[in-house]
Amino acid sequence: MLATSFDGQWAIRRRGREVALYALAGPLAAPKKKLTLPDETDALVWVGPPTVLARVSNVHAPVPTRVELIAGADLTPVAKLDLDATFSLAAVTGSRIVLVGPDVQGALTKVVVVRTAGTGLGAQPLDVNGVPVEHVVGLGSNQLFFVLRKDAMQIFDGSTSRSLGKAGLPIPPPPRTLGNALGHAWAIHASTPDIFVYRMSDGRPFRHAVGAPIEQVISHPASPVIVIVTPRGPVRLHCQAHSLTLIDCPWTAGTELALVPGATADDVSLIGLAPDAEVPWRVSVGKPALT
């Protein structure tokens, strides 16, 4: 796994329990710091501002779930929060983490929003009226897009945990993957050549045929650019221009990829780490190459 911070200053590469921290300002170099997680099942994600790593763990018995904040600059733990039930990471919106957990029947109906504030943590429940949660996507402005059982959809305010109303996006059937980009959500159906992009300001859907099976989608909440990985290589999709462009980069099968946002929406780059590499490469993907 390769993931970048919201401010575009840091990246982490995770392989099993081993985590390496990269500084993205200036020329790319070997990892600045490394960390070994207590357990391979720990979930790790960037949150902010301010920029920190959040670790969600279920191996600290008798504590069912522990959320820990880790300072991005030196990978030092700075705060922790113990929850009295078992939860797993579902989504992130800014400085808020969404956790979901099972009820007594085993359905994922328990939702908690954890707010991070530098070295502080606080939890607030979110009520989905007992309907099992299938997907959660973090949107801009602390909003959350929930897909519930039988494709019922709602938008919630992550700050207050209140519903902002129903949504009706034409998402593909399961098995599917959902994600977010700047002002947009996206969805794919397993091993198909199509990706659906939804403009969240009005819910308008756009369907794009990539021309090859989609193996992976790389997106970032601060970027309107999506990178779609296919057997032929990575393809750039701009959510606003709706243009598809093959990316010229040193990609090979198995390369871990992540997007790095810049000062503007079109200032975005793609970084990659081959399986045997320690130093990532970087190419600009904010605007399509001229032909």
C-alpha positions as CSV (number, residue, x, y, z in Angstrom):
1,M,0.0,0.0,0.0
2,L,1.2,3.5,-0.9
3,A,-0.8,6.5,0.5
4,T,-0.2,10.2,0.6
5,S,-1.3,12.9,3.1
6,F,-4.0,15.4,2.3
7,D,-1.4,18.3,2.2
8,G,0.8,16.4,-0.3
9,Q,3.8,16.5,2.0
10,W,4.2,12.9,3.1
11,A,3.7,9.4,1.8
12,I,3.7,6.0,3.5
13,R,4.5,2.6,2.0
14,R,3.1,-0.3,3.9
15,R,4.1,-3.9,3.3
16,G,2.7,-6.2,6.0
17,R,3.6,-4.8,9.4
18,E,6.4,-2.6,8.0
19,V,5.7,1.1,7.3
20,A,8.1,3.5,5.6
21,L,7.7,7.3,5.6
22,Y,8.7,9.4,2.6
23,A,9.0,13.2,2.4
24,L,7.5,14.5,-0.9
25,A,8.8,18.0,-0.8
26,G,11.8,18.3,-3.2
27,P,13.5,15.3,-4.9
28,L,12.3,11.9,-3.8
29,A,14.7,9.9,-1.7
30,A,14.9,6.8,0.5
31,P,12.5,6.6,3.5
32,K,13.0,9.2,6.2
33,K,11.6,6.9,8.9
34,K,10.4,3.4,9.4
35,L,7.8,1.8,11.8
36,T,6.8,-1.7,12.6
37,L,3.1,-2.1,13.4
38,P,2.0,-4.4,16.2
39,D,-0.2,-6.5,13.9
40,E,-0.8,-7.0,10.2
41,T,-4.5,-6.4,10.7
42,D,-4.0,-2.8,11.9
43,A,-5.6,-0.2,9.5
44,L,-3.5,2.9,8.8
45,V,-4.8,6.1,7.1
46,W,-3.9,9.8,6.7
47,V,-6.2,12.4,8.3
48,G,-6.1,16.1,8.7
49,P,-5.6,19.0,9.0
50,P,-3.4,18.9,10.9
51,T,-1.7,16.0,9.1
52,V,-1.4,12.8,11.2
53,L,-1.6,9.1,10.7
54,A,-4.5,7.2,12.3
55,R,-4.1,3.6,13.3
56,V,-7.2,1.5,14.0
57,S,-6.4,-1.7,15.9
58,N,-8.4,-4.6,17.3
59,V,-5.5,-6.5,19.0
60,H,-5.2,-4.6,22.3
61,A,-7.2,-7.0,24.6
62,P,-9.3,-6.4,26.6
63,V,-9.9,-3.2,24.6
64,P,-12.1,-4.1,21.6
65,T,-10.8,-1.2,19.3
66,R,-8.1,1.4,19.8
67,V,-7.6,4.4,17.6
68,E,-4.1,5.9,17.8
69,L,-2.7,9.1,16.2
70,I,0.9,9.0,14.9
71,A,2.7,12.2,14.1
72,G,3.5,12.2,10.4
73,A,7.0,13.8,10.6
74,D,8.6,11.2,12.9
75,L,6.0,8.4,13.3
76,T,5.7,9.0,17.0
77,P,2.4,8.1,18.8
78,V,0.7,11.3,20.1
79,A,-2.8,10.2,21.2
80,K,-5.1,7.2,21.6
81,L,-8.8,6.5,22.1
82,D,-10.2,3.2,23.3
83,L,-13.7,2.2,22.2
84,D,-15.9,-0.3,24.1
85,A,-17.0,-2.2,20.9
86,T,-15.3,-3.7,17.9
87,F,-15.1,-1.4,14.9
88,S,-13.2,-1.4,11.6
89,L,-12.1,1.5,9.4
90,A,-14.7,2.5,6.7
91,A,-13.8,6.0,5.4
92,V,-12.1,9.3,6.1
93,T,-13.3,12.9,5.5
94,G,-10.8,15.5,6.5
95,S,-10.0,15.1,10.2
96,R,-12.8,12.6,10.8
97,I,-12.6,8.8,10.7
98,V,-15.6,6.7,10.1
99,L,-15.7,3.3,11.9
100,V,-18.3,0.6,11.4
101,G,-19.0,-2.4,13.6
102,P,-21.5,-5.3,14.0
103,D,-24.6,-5.4,16.2
104,V,-25.6,-8.5,18.2
105,Q,-26.9,-10.2,15.0
106,G,-23.6,-9.5,13.2
107,A,-24.9,-6.9,10.8
108,L,-22.8,-3.7,10.3
109,T,-25.2,-1.2,11.8
110,K,-23.0,0.5,14.4
111,V,-21.3,3.6,13.2
112,V,-18.9,5.9,15.0
113,V,-17.3,9.1,13.7
114,V,-13.9,9.8,15.4
115,R,-12.7,13.4,15.3
116,T,-9.0,14.0,15.3
117,A,-7.5,17.4,16.4
118,G,-3.7,17.2,16.4
119,T,-3.2,15.3,19.7
120,G,-6.9,15.0,20.6
121,L,-9.5,12.3,19.8
122,G,-13.3,12.2,20.3
123,A,-16.0,9.8,19.3
124,Q,-19.6,10.5,18.2
125,P,-22.2,7.9,17.2
126,L,-23.9,8.1,13.8
127,D,-27.4,6.6,13.6
128,V,-28.3,4.6,10.4
129,N,-31.6,3.4,11.9
130,G,-30.4,-0.2,12.2
131,V,-29.9,-0.6,8.4
132,P,-26.6,-2.5,7.6
133,V,-23.9,-0.4,6.0
134,E,-22.4,-1.6,2.7
135,H,-20.1,1.3,1.7
136,V,-19.0,4.6,3.1
137,V,-17.3,7.3,1.0
138,G,-15.7,10.4,2.5
139,L,-16.6,13.6,0.6
140,G,-15.5,17.2,0.9
141,S,-16.8,19.6,3.5
142,N,-16.9,16.8,6.1
143,Q,-19.7,15.0,4.3
144,L,-20.2,11.2,4.1
145,F,-21.9,9.2,1.4
146,F,-23.4,6.0,2.8
147,V,-24.7,3.1,0.7
148,L,-26.9,1.0,2.9
149,R,-28.6,-2.4,2.4
150,K,-30.6,-2.7,-0.8
151,D,-28.7,0.3,-2.2
152,A,-30.5,2.9,0.0
153,M,-28.2,6.0,0.0
154,Q,-27.8,8.9,2.3
155,I,-25.5,11.8,2.8
156,F,-24.4,12.6,6.4
157,D,-22.7,15.5,8.0
158,G,-19.5,14.2,9.6
159,S,-19.4,17.1,12.0
160,T,-22.8,16.6,13.5
161,S,-23.5,12.9,12.5
162,R,-26.9,14.1,11.1
163,S,-28.4,13.0,7.8
164,L,-28.5,15.6,5.1
165,G,-30.9,13.7,3.0
166,K,-31.2,10.8,0.6
167,A,-29.1,10.3,-2.5
168,G,-30.0,8.3,-5.6
169,L,-26.8,7.6,-7.6
170,P,-27.0,4.8,-10.2
171,I,-24.1,2.8,-8.8
172,P,-23.2,-0.6,-10.4
173,P,-24.3,-3.8,-8.7
174,P,-22.0,-5.8,-6.3
175,P,-19.2,-6.8,-6.3
176,R,-18.2,-3.1,-6.5
177,T,-15.6,-0.6,-5.2
178,L,-16.4,3.0,-4.4
179,G,-14.1,5.9,-3.8
180,N,-13.8,9.7,-4.0
181,A,-12.0,12.5,-5.8
182,L,-12.3,16.3,-5.5
183,G,-16.0,17.0,-5.7
184,H,-16.8,13.6,-7.1
185,A,-17.4,10.0,-6.2
186,W,-16.6,7.0,-8.4
187,A,-17.6,3.4,-8.6
188,I,-16.5,0.2,-10.5
189,H,-17.9,-3.3,-10.9
190,A,-15.4,-6.0,-10.4
191,S,-13.2,-6.8,-13.6
192,T,-15.2,-4.6,-16.0
193,P,-13.9,-1.9,-18.3
194,D,-16.2,0.8,-17.1
195,I,-15.9,3.4,-14.4
196,F,-18.8,5.6,-13.2
197,V,-18.0,9.1,-12.0
198,Y,-20.6,11.1,-10.0
199,R,-20.6,14.9,-9.7
200,M,-21.7,15.3,-6.1
201,S,-22.9,18.9,-6.5
202,D,-25.9,17.6,-8.5
203,G,-25.5,13.8,-8.5
204,R,-25.0,13.7,-12.3
205,P,-23.4,10.4,-13.4
206,F,-20.8,9.9,-16.1
207,R,-19.8,6.5,-17.5
208,H,-16.4,6.0,-19.0
209,A,-15.3,3.0,-21.0
210,V,-11.6,2.4,-20.3
211,G,-11.2,-0.3,-23.0
212,A,-9.6,-2.9,-20.7
213,P,-10.5,-4.6,-17.4
214,I,-10.0,-2.2,-14.4
215,E,-7.6,-3.7,-11.9
216,Q,-7.3,-0.8,-9.5
217,V,-8.4,2.8,-9.1
218,I,-6.1,5.4,-7.5
219,S,-7.7,8.6,-6.3
220,H,-7.2,11.4,-3.7
221,P,-9.9,13.6,-2.1
222,A,-7.9,16.7,-3.0
223,S,-7.5,15.9,-6.7
224,P,-10.0,15.8,-9.6
225,V,-7.7,13.4,-11.4
226,I,-8.2,9.6,-11.1
227,V,-5.6,7.0,-12.2
228,I,-7.1,3.7,-13.5
229,V,-4.8,0.7,-13.6
230,T,-5.4,-1.8,-16.4
231,P,-3.3,-4.7,-17.8
232,R,-2.1,-2.2,-20.4
233,G,-0.9,0.3,-17.9
234,P,-2.2,3.3,-15.9
235,V,-4.8,5.7,-17.5
236,R,-5.5,9.2,-16.4
237,L,-9.2,10.3,-16.0
238,H,-10.0,13.9,-15.3
239,C,-13.4,14.1,-13.5
240,Q,-14.1,17.6,-14.8
241,A,-12.9,17.3,-18.3
242,H,-13.9,13.7,-18.7
243,S,-10.8,12.9,-20.7
244,L,-9.0,9.6,-20.7
245,T,-5.2,9.6,-21.4
246,L,-2.6,6.9,-21.2
247,I,0.1,7.9,-18.7
248,D,3.7,7.7,-19.8
249,C,5.6,6.5,-16.7
250,P,7.9,3.7,-15.6
251,W,5.0,1.5,-14.4
252,T,5.3,-2.3,-14.2
253,A,3.0,-4.9,-12.9
254,G,3.0,-4.9,-9.1
255,T,4.0,-1.2,-8.8
256,E,2.3,0.6,-5.9
257,L,0.8,3.9,-6.9
258,A,-0.5,7.1,-5.2
259,L,-1.6,10.6,-6.2
260,V,0.1,13.7,-4.7
261,P,-2.0,16.9,-4.6
262,G,-0.4,20.2,-5.1
263,A,-1.2,23.9,-4.6
264,T,-4.0,23.8,-7.3
265,A,-6.4,21.2,-8.5
266,D,-4.4,20.7,-11.7
267,D,-1.1,20.5,-9.8
268,V,-1.1,16.7,-9.2
269,S,1.5,14.1,-9.6
270,L,1.6,10.3,-9.6
271,I,4.2,8.5,-7.5
272,G,5.1,4.8,-7.8
273,L,7.2,2.2,-6.1
274,A,8.2,-1.0,-7.8
275,P,8.1,-4.2,-5.5
276,D,11.9,-4.2,-5.1
277,A,12.4,-0.4,-5.0
278,E,13.1,1.9,-2.0
279,V,12.9,5.3,-3.8
280,P,9.7,6.2,-5.7
281,W,9.4,7.8,-9.1
282,R,7.1,10.7,-9.8
283,V,5.4,12.1,-13.0
284,S,3.0,15.0,-13.4
285,V,-0.6,14.0,-14.3
286,G,-2.4,17.2,-13.7
287,K,-2.9,18.0,-17.4
288,P,-2.8,15.5,-20.3
289,A,0.4,15.4,-22.4
290,L,0.2,17.2,-25.7
291,T,0.3,15.0,-28.8
